[in-house]
Amino acid sequence: MQMCITMNPEVHMAKLTVTSRGQVTFRKEVLQHLGIQPGDKIELDLLPGGRGMVKAARPSGGIERIFGLLAGRTSKVATIEEMNEAIEKGWAGQK
């Protein structure tokens, strides 16, 4: 017999149902709590004792992953000066 005693009132448990295909659906409030948006990936860490830990998968890697991210999405070409001005306005909270 296993018993789980939780002393912290902020800790909540959600029960999920597994379909015949081995799939589960997370409730909206669970996804929001985990910071998971539609299309995001999740990680499941398998722990001893038949337990697991679910968390949002965060992208790893360097800045080079974003190079070319917007290529072909606009016809506007900005100069370095225009980019620097936009960056300065962004840091200053201006649009």
N, CA, C and O atoms as CSV, one atom per row, in Angstrom:
chain,resi,resn,atom,element,x,y,z
A,1,MET,N,N,0.840,-1.179,0.000
A,1,MET,CA,C,0.000,0.000,0.000
A,1,MET,C,C,0.881,1.236,0.000
A,1,MET,O,O,1.818,1.324,0.793
A,2,GLN,N,N,0.595,2.198,-0.882
A,2,GLN,CA,C,1.334,3.452,-0.924
A,2,GLN,C,C,0.468,4.561,-0.363
A,2,GLN,O,O,-0.746,4.588,-0.570
A,3,MET,N,N,1.105,5.473,0.346
A,3,MET,CA,C,0.396,6.619,0.881
A,3,MET,C,C,1.169,7.871,0.517
A,3,MET,O,O,2.397,7.898,0.591
A,4,CYS,N,N,0.446,8.904,0.124
A,4,CYS,CA,C,1.073,10.181,-0.218
A,4,CYS,C,C,0.529,11.233,0.732
A,4,CYS,O,O,-0.677,11.481,0.759
A,5,ILE,N,N,1.399,11.849,1.506
A,5,ILE,CA,C,0.999,12.914,2.410
A,5,ILE,C,C,1.651,14.192,1.930
A,5,ILE,O,O,2.873,14.266,1.801
A,6,THR,N,N,0.830,15.205,1.664
A,6,THR,CA,C,1.325,16.491,1.184
A,6,THR,C,C,1.095,17.533,2.261
A,6,THR,O,O,-0.040,17.772,2.673
A,7,MET,N,N,2.170,18.149,2.714
A,7,MET,CA,C,2.065,19.168,3.754
A,7,MET,C,C,1.928,20.566,3.149
A,7,MET,O,O,1.450,21.480,3.820
A,8,ASN,N,N,2.332,20.742,1.918
A,8,ASN,CA,C,2.302,22.045,1.259
A,8,ASN,C,C,0.968,22.213,0.540
A,8,ASN,O,O,0.689,21.457,-0.391
A,9,PRO,N,N,0.124,23.184,0.937
A,9,PRO,CA,C,-1.182,23.338,0.290
A,9,PRO,C,C,-1.106,23.818,-1.149
A,9,PRO,O,O,-2.111,23.773,-1.860
A,10,GLU,N,N,0.059,24.277,-1.601
A,10,GLU,CA,C,0.201,24.740,-2.974
A,10,GLU,C,C,0.420,23.587,-3.954
A,10,GLU,O,O,0.341,23.784,-5.167
A,11,VAL,N,N,0.694,22.389,-3.440
A,11,VAL,CA,C,0.959,21.237,-4.291
A,11,VAL,C,C,-0.372,20.571,-4.628
A,11,VAL,O,O,-1.142,20.224,-3.733
A,12,HIS,N,N,-0.636,20.397,-5.907
A,12,HIS,CA,C,-1.885,19.794,-6.359
A,12,HIS,C,C,-1.555,18.576,-7.211
A,12,HIS,O,O,-0.479,18.499,-7.804
A,13,MET,N,N,-2.470,17.637,-7.271
A,13,MET,CA,C,-2.274,16.458,-8.086
A,13,MET,C,C,-3.408,16.389,-9.096
A,13,MET,O,O,-4.566,16.622,-8.748
A,14,ALA,N,N,-3.087,16.072,-10.333
A,14,ALA,CA,C,-4.093,15.908,-11.373
A,14,ALA,C,C,-4.088,14.456,-11.815
A,14,ALA,O,O,-3.026,13.866,-12.014
A,15,LYS,N,N,-5.258,13.888,-11.967
A,15,LYS,CA,C,-5.371,12.513,-12.460
A,15,LYS,C,C,-5.684,12.557,-13.941
A,15,LYS,O,O,-6.540,13.323,-14.384
A,16,LEU,N,N,-4.990,11.736,-14.697
A,16,LEU,CA,C,-5.180,11.658,-16.138
A,16,LEU,C,C,-5.624,10.247,-16.499
A,16,LEU,O,O,-5.257,9.285,-15.825
A,17,THR,N,N,-6.408,10.124,-17.555
A,17,THR,CA,C,-6.853,8.824,-18.037
A,17,THR,C,C,-6.051,8.464,-19.278
A,17,THR,O,O,-5.870,9.289,-20.173
A,18,VAL,N,N,-5.575,7.237,-19.325
A,18,VAL,CA,C,-4.814,6.746,-20.468
A,18,VAL,C,C,-5.781,6.054,-21.425
A,18,VAL,O,O,-6.554,5.185,-21.021
A,19,THR,N,N,-5.730,6.453,-22.707
A,19,THR,CA,C,-6.600,5.829,-23.706
A,19,THR,C,C,-6.042,4.476,-24.104
A,19,THR,O,O,-4.931,4.115,-23.716
A,20,SER,N,N,-6.811,3.732,-24.877
A,20,SER,CA,C,-6.353,2.416,-25.351
A,20,SER,C,C,-5.132,2.540,-26.258
A,20,SER,O,O,-4.410,1.565,-26.469
A,21,ARG,N,N,-4.901,3.734,-26.790
A,21,ARG,CA,C,-3.726,3.972,-27.644
A,21,ARG,C,C,-2.534,4.488,-26.848
A,21,ARG,O,O,-1.495,4.814,-27.423
A,22,GLY,N,N,-2.680,4.564,-25.519
A,22,GLY,CA,C,-1.574,5.009,-24.678
A,22,GLY,C,C,-1.429,6.515,-24.616
A,22,GLY,O,O,-0.358,7.012,-24.266
A,23,GLN,N,N,-2.478,7.255,-24.947
A,23,GLN,CA,C,-2.409,8.709,-24.955
A,23,GLN,C,C,-3.110,9.286,-23.730
A,23,GLN,O,O,-4.037,8.690,-23.182
A,24,VAL,N,N,-2.644,10.459,-23.317
A,24,VAL,CA,C,-3.287,11.180,-22.222
A,24,VAL,C,C,-3.555,12.608,-22.681
A,24,VAL,O,O,-2.868,13.137,-23.554
A,25,THR,N,N,-4.564,13.216,-22.076
A,25,THR,CA,C,-4.888,14.609,-22.356
A,25,THR,C,C,-4.734,15.394,-21.071
A,25,THR,O,O,-5.314,15.042,-20.044
A,26,PHE,N,N,-3.949,16.465,-21.131
A,26,PHE,CA,C,-3.757,17.326,-19.974
A,26,PHE,C,C,-4.831,18.403,-19.980
A,26,PHE,O,O,-5.152,18.956,-21.032
A,27,ARG,N,N,-5.379,18.698,-18.828
A,27,ARG,CA,C,-6.364,19.760,-18.711
A,27,ARG,C,C,-5.695,21.110,-18.936
A,27,ARG,O,O,-4.495,21.281,-18.721
A,28,LYS,N,N,-6.510,22.057,-19.372
A,28,LYS,CA,C,-6.009,23.388,-19.697
A,28,LYS,C,C,-5.250,24.019,-18.529
A,28,LYS,O,O,-4.184,24.602,-18.723
A,29,GLU,N,N,-5.794,23.903,-17.321
A,29,GLU,CA,C,-5.142,24.517,-16.157
A,29,GLU,C,C,-3.797,23.861,-15.838
A,29,GLU,O,O,-2.897,24.521,-15.320
A,30,VAL,N,N,-3.654,22.576,-16.140
A,30,VAL,CA,C,-2.368,21.899,-15.940
A,30,VAL,C,C,-1.349,22.425,-16.932
A,30,VAL,O,O,-0.212,22.716,-16.560
A,31,LEU,N,N,-1.744,22.551,-18.196
A,31,LEU,CA,C,-0.841,23.078,-19.218
A,31,LEU,C,C,-0.428,24.505,-18.901
A,31,LEU,O,O,0.733,24.875,-19.078
A,32,GLN,N,N,-1.380,25.310,-18.430
A,32,GLN,CA,C,-1.053,26.688,-18.059
A,32,GLN,C,C,-0.063,26.704,-16.898
A,32,GLN,O,O,0.884,27.490,-16.901
A,33,HIS,N,N,-0.275,25.843,-15.910
A,33,HIS,CA,C,0.627,25.779,-14.760
A,33,HIS,C,C,2.045,25.409,-15.193
A,33,HIS,O,O,3.021,25.924,-14.648
A,34,LEU,N,N,2.150,24.521,-16.165
A,34,LEU,CA,C,3.458,24.076,-16.661
A,34,LEU,C,C,4.055,25.050,-17.673
A,34,LEU,O,O,5.222,24.915,-18.043
A,35,GLY,N,N,3.268,26.031,-18.126
A,35,GLY,CA,C,3.766,26.977,-19.118
A,35,GLY,C,C,3.854,26.384,-20.506
A,35,GLY,O,O,4.713,26.768,-21.299
A,36,ILE,N,N,2.964,25.445,-20.803
A,36,ILE,CA,C,2.991,24.746,-22.088
A,36,ILE,C,C,1.899,25.311,-22.984
A,36,ILE,O,O,0.741,25.417,-22.580
A,37,GLN,N,N,2.282,25.675,-24.212
A,37,GLN,CA,C,1.368,26.214,-25.215
A,37,GLN,C,C,1.113,25.148,-26.273
A,37,GLN,O,O,1.904,24.214,-26.398
A,38,PRO,N,N,0.021,25.263,-27.042
A,38,PRO,CA,C,-0.204,24.313,-28.138
A,38,PRO,C,C,1.002,24.262,-29.062
A,38,PRO,O,O,1.543,25.295,-29.457
A,39,GLY,N,N,1.410,23.061,-29.399
A,39,GLY,CA,C,2.571,22.859,-30.267
A,39,GLY,C,C,3.887,22.725,-29.528
A,39,GLY,O,O,4.881,22.305,-30.119
A,40,ASP,N,N,3.919,23.075,-28.237
A,40,ASP,CA,C,5.141,22.933,-27.441
A,40,ASP,C,C,5.441,21.459,-27.190
A,40,ASP,O,O,4.575,20.598,-27.339
A,41,LYS,N,N,6.640,21.200,-26.820
A,41,LYS,CA,C,7.077,19.852,-26.445
A,41,LYS,C,C,7.119,19.754,-24.928
A,41,LYS,O,O,7.314,20.756,-24.240
A,42,ILE,N,N,6.936,18.544,-24.409
A,42,ILE,CA,C,7.094,18.310,-22.982
A,42,ILE,C,C,8.144,17.239,-22.775
A,42,ILE,O,O,8.392,16.411,-23.652
A,43,GLU,N,N,8.752,17.265,-21.609
A,43,GLU,CA,C,9.738,16.252,-21.239
A,43,GLU,C,C,9.162,15.415,-20.115
A,43,GLU,O,O,8.516,15.942,-19.208
A,44,LEU,N,N,9.392,14.120,-20.171
A,44,LEU,CA,C,8.993,13.213,-19.113
A,44,LEU,C,C,10.250,12.529,-18.600
A,44,LEU,O,O,10.847,11.705,-19.292
A,45,ASP,N,N,10.644,12.876,-17.389
A,45,ASP,CA,C,11.796,12.239,-16.764
A,45,ASP,C,C,11.300,11.031,-15.989
A,45,ASP,O,O,10.460,11.160,-15.100
A,46,LEU,N,N,11.820,9.854,-16.325
A,46,LEU,CA,C,11.436,8.635,-15.629
A,46,LEU,C,C,12.250,8.518,-14.354
A,46,LEU,O,O,13.480,8.547,-14.385
A,47,LEU,N,N,11.559,8.388,-13.236
A,47,LEU,CA,C,12.183,8.333,-11.922
A,47,LEU,C,C,12.009,6.944,-11.327
A,47,LEU,O,O,11.160,6.177,-11.782
A,48,PRO,N,N,12.808,6.610,-10.311
A,48,PRO,CA,C,12.669,5.304,-9.665
A,48,PRO,C,C,11.275,5.136,-9.052
A,48,PRO,O,O,10.591,6.115,-8.752
A,49,GLY,N,N,10.880,3.901,-8.879
A,49,GLY,CA,C,9.623,3.598,-8.218
A,49,GLY,C,C,8.407,3.815,-9.094
A,49,GLY,O,O,7.309,4.012,-8.573
A,50,GLY,N,N,8.567,3.785,-10.420
A,50,GLY,CA,C,7.433,3.959,-11.309
A,50,GLY,C,C,6.888,5.367,-11.347
A,50,GLY,O,O,5.734,5.576,-11.720
A,51,ARG,N,N,7.700,6.337,-10.967
A,51,ARG,CA,C,7.274,7.731,-10.971
A,51,ARG,C,C,7.860,8.452,-12.176
A,51,ARG,O,O,8.803,7.976,-12.809
A,52,GLY,N,N,7.284,9.603,-12.476
A,52,GLY,CA,C,7.792,10.420,-13.566
A,52,GLY,C,C,7.601,11.884,-13.242
A,52,GLY,O,O,6.748,12.245,-12.431
A,53,MET,N,N,8.398,12.723,-13.877
A,53,MET,CA,C,8.286,14.163,-13.697
A,53,MET,C,C,8.075,14.792,-15.075
A,53,MET,O,O,8.879,14.595,-15.986
A,54,VAL,N,N,6.985,15.552,-15.217
A,54,VAL,CA,C,6.652,16.202,-16.483
A,54,VAL,C,C,6.991,17.674,-16.375
A,54,VAL,O,O,6.698,18.317,-15.366
A,55,LYS,N,N,7.617,18.213,-17.433
A,55,LYS,CA,C,7.903,19.646,-17.469
A,55,LYS,C,C,7.956,20.103,-18.919
A,55,LYS,O,O,8.122,19.300,-19.836
A,56,ALA,N,N,7.812,21.392,-19.101
A,56,ALA,CA,C,7.904,21.962,-20.440
A,56,ALA,C,C,9.325,21.811,-20.947
A,56,ALA,O,O,10.279,22.102,-20.226
A,57,ALA,N,N,9.471,21.357,-22.184
A,57,ALA,CA,C,10.793,21.245,-22.793
A,57,ALA,C,C,11.206,22.628,-23.262
A,57,ALA,O,O,10.493,23.262,-24.041
A,58,ARG,N,N,12.311,23.082,-22.809
A,58,ARG,CA,C,12.808,24.400,-23.198
A,58,ARG,C,C,13.899,24.214,-24.245
A,58,ARG,O,O,14.776,23.364,-24.090
A,59,PRO,N,N,13.844,25.013,-25.315
A,59,PRO,CA,C,14.871,24.885,-26.347
A,59,PRO,C,C,16.257,25.171,-25.780
A,59,PRO,O,O,16.439,26.048,-24.936
A,60,SER,N,N,17.197,24.427,-26.253
A,60,SER,CA,C,18.574,24.668,-25.842
A,60,SER,C,C,19.384,25.031,-27.077
A,60,SER,O,O,18.954,24.800,-28.207
A,61,GLY,N,N,20.519,25.582,-26.856
A,61,GLY,CA,C,21.359,25.961,-27.975
A,61,GLY,C,C,21.680,27.438,-27.926
A,61,GLY,O,O,21.217,28.167,-27.050
A,62,GLY,N,N,22.466,27.853,-28.865
A,62,GLY,CA,C,22.936,29.229,-28.883
A,62,GLY,C,C,22.118,30.125,-29.791
A,62,GLY,O,O,21.101,29.728,-30.361
A,63,ILE,N,N,22.594,31.323,-29.897
A,63,ILE,CA,C,21.936,32.360,-30.693
A,63,ILE,C,C,21.874,31.980,-32.168
A,63,ILE,O,O,21.003,32.460,-32.893
A,64,GLU,N,N,22.769,31.142,-32.612
A,64,GLU,CA,C,22.798,30.782,-34.028
A,64,GLU,C,C,21.524,30.069,-34.482
A,64,GLU,O,O,21.268,29.976,-35.682
A,65,ARG,N,N,20.725,29.567,-33.539
A,65,ARG,CA,C,19.469,28.898,-33.897
A,65,ARG,C,C,18.454,29.870,-34.490
A,65,ARG,O,O,17.549,29.444,-35.207
A,66,ILE,N,N,18.584,31.162,-34.208
A,66,ILE,CA,C,17.591,32.109,-34.720
A,66,ILE,C,C,18.011,32.767,-36.022
A,66,ILE,O,O,17.209,33.470,-36.637
A,67,PHE,N,N,19.248,32.558,-36.458
A,67,PHE,CA,C,19.677,33.157,-37.717
A,67,PHE,C,C,18.796,32.652,-38.854
A,67,PHE,O,O,18.596,31.447,-39.005
A,68,GLY,N,N,18.283,33.556,-39.635
A,68,GLY,CA,C,17.446,33.193,-40.770
A,68,GLY,C,C,16.015,32.872,-40.386
A,68,GLY,O,O,15.235,32.450,-41.240
A,69,LEU,N,N,15.648,33.057,-39.133
A,69,LEU,CA,C,14.318,32.717,-38.650
A,69,LEU,C,C,13.222,33.465,-39.408
A,69,LEU,O,O,12.156,32.910,-39.674
A,70,LEU,N,N,13.483,34.717,-39.753
A,70,LEU,CA,C,12.481,35.532,-40.438
A,70,LEU,C,C,12.742,35.663,-41.934
A,70,LEU,O,O,12.060,36.430,-42.613
A,71,ALA,N,N,13.700,34.940,-42.446
A,71,ALA,CA,C,14.046,35.036,-43.863
A,71,ALA,C,C,12.835,34.717,-44.733
A,71,ALA,O,O,12.158,33.708,-44.532
A,72,GLY,N,N,12.574,35.591,-45.702
A,72,GLY,CA,C,11.477,35.381,-46.629
A,72,GLY,C,C,10.119,35.792,-46.094
A,72,GLY,O,O,9.123,35.642,-46.802
A,73,ARG,N,N,10.035,36.307,-44.869
A,73,ARG,CA,C,8.737,36.683,-44.293
A,73,ARG,C,C,8.405,38.163,-44.489
A,73,ARG,O,O,7.288,38.592,-44.200
A,74,THR,N,N,9.349,38.923,-44.968
A,74,THR,CA,C,9.099,40.347,-45.205
A,74,THR,C,C,9.968,40.815,-46.365
A,74,THR,O,O,11.014,40.238,-46.663
A,75,SER,N,N,9.499,41.880,-47.009
A,75,SER,CA,C,10.304,42.443,-48.098
A,75,SER,C,C,11.096,43.648,-47.617
A,75,SER,O,O,11.902,44.201,-48.366
A,76,LYS,N,N,10.870,44.071,-46.345
A,76,LYS,CA,C,11.558,45.236,-45.796
A,76,LYS,C,C,13.007,44.885,-45.485
A,76,LYS,O,O,13.311,43.835,-44.918
A,77,VAL,N,N,13.885,45.797,-45.874
A,77,VAL,CA,C,15.300,45.654,-45.558
A,77,VAL,C,C,15.668,46.800,-44.636
A,77,VAL,O,O,15.445,47.963,-44.975
A,78,ALA,N,N,16.229,46.490,-43.476
A,78,ALA,CA,C,16.594,47.522,-42.502
A,78,ALA,C,C,18.105,47.685,-42.470
A,78,ALA,O,O,18.857,46.716,-42.567
A,79,THR,N,N,18.526,48.923,-42.332
A,79,THR,CA,C,19.952,49.193,-42.185
A,79,THR,C,C,20.360,48.901,-40.731
A,79,THR,O,O,19.506,48.740,-39.859
A,80,ILE,N,N,21.643,48.837,-40.491
A,80,ILE,CA,C,22.151,48.636,-39.130
A,80,ILE,C,C,21.670,49.769,-38.223
A,80,ILE,O,O,21.304,49.541,-37.070
A,81,GLU,N,N,21.677,50.978,-38.752
A,81,GLU,CA,C,21.231,52.125,-37.972
A,81,GLU,C,C,19.760,51.991,-37.576
A,81,GLU,O,O,19.394,52.283,-36.437
A,82,GLU,N,N,18.918,51.551,-38.510
A,82,GLU,CA,C,17.500,51.353,-38.215
A,82,GLU,C,C,17.298,50.244,-37.179
A,82,GLU,O,O,16.446,50.356,-36.298
A,83,MET,N,N,18.072,49.197,-37.291
A,83,MET,CA,C,17.983,48.105,-36.310
A,83,MET,C,C,18.411,48.588,-34.930
A,83,MET,O,O,17.748,48.297,-33.935
A,84,ASN,N,N,19.525,49.330,-34.867
A,84,ASN,CA,C,19.995,49.862,-33.585
A,84,ASN,C,C,18.965,50.795,-32.960
A,84,ASN,O,O,18.746,50.762,-31.749
A,85,GLU,N,N,18.323,51.636,-33.795
A,85,GLU,CA,C,17.298,52.544,-33.294
A,85,GLU,C,C,16.107,51.757,-32.726
A,85,GLU,O,O,15.581,52.100,-31.667
A,86,ALA,N,N,15.694,50.719,-33.427
A,86,ALA,CA,C,14.581,49.887,-32.951
A,86,ALA,C,C,14.936,49.193,-31.645
A,86,ALA,O,O,14.095,49.071,-30.754
A,87,ILE,N,N,16.168,48.742,-31.532
A,87,ILE,CA,C,16.627,48.085,-30.299
A,87,ILE,C,C,16.616,49.075,-29.147
A,87,ILE,O,O,16.157,48.749,-28.052
A,88,GLU,N,N,17.119,50.281,-29.383
A,88,GLU,CA,C,17.135,51.313,-28.337
A,88,GLU,C,C,15.719,51.652,-27.876
A,88,GLU,O,O,15.472,51.803,-26.679
A,89,LYS,N,N,14.790,51.773,-28.827
A,89,LYS,CA,C,13.402,52.074,-28.471
A,89,LYS,C,C,12.802,50.918,-27.663
A,89,LYS,O,O,12.062,51.137,-26.703
A,90,GLY,N,N,13.125,49.710,-28.058
A,90,GLY,CA,C,12.616,48.543,-27.336
A,90,GLY,C,C,13.090,48.524,-25.888
A,90,GLY,O,O,12.301,48.263,-24.979
A,91,TRP,N,N,14.369,48.797,-25.669
A,91,TRP,CA,C,14.913,48.834,-24.304
A,91,TRP,C,C,14.312,49.978,-23.498
A,91,TRP,O,O,14.188,49.888,-22.276
A,92,ALA,N,N,13.941,51.054,-24.188
A,92,ALA,CA,C,13.353,52.203,-23.501
A,92,ALA,C,C,11.849,52.044,-23.298
A,92,ALA,O,O,11.214,52.906,-22.691
A,93,GLY,N,N,11.279,50.962,-23.794
A,93,GLY,CA,C,9.858,50.717,-23.645
A,93,GLY,C,C,8.992,51.475,-24.618
A,93,GLY,O,O,7.791,51.634,-24.400
A,94,GLN,N,N,9.610,51.957,-25.721
A,94,GLN,CA,C,8.870,52.711,-26.741
A,94,GLN,C,C,8.558,51.789,-27.911
A,94,GLN,O,O,9.172,50.737,-28.088
A,95,LYS,N,N,7.573,52.227,-28.711
A,95,LYS,CA,C,7.240,51.438,-29.912
A,95,LYS,C,C,7.645,52.175,-31.142
A,95,LYS,O,O,7.449,51.680,-32.252
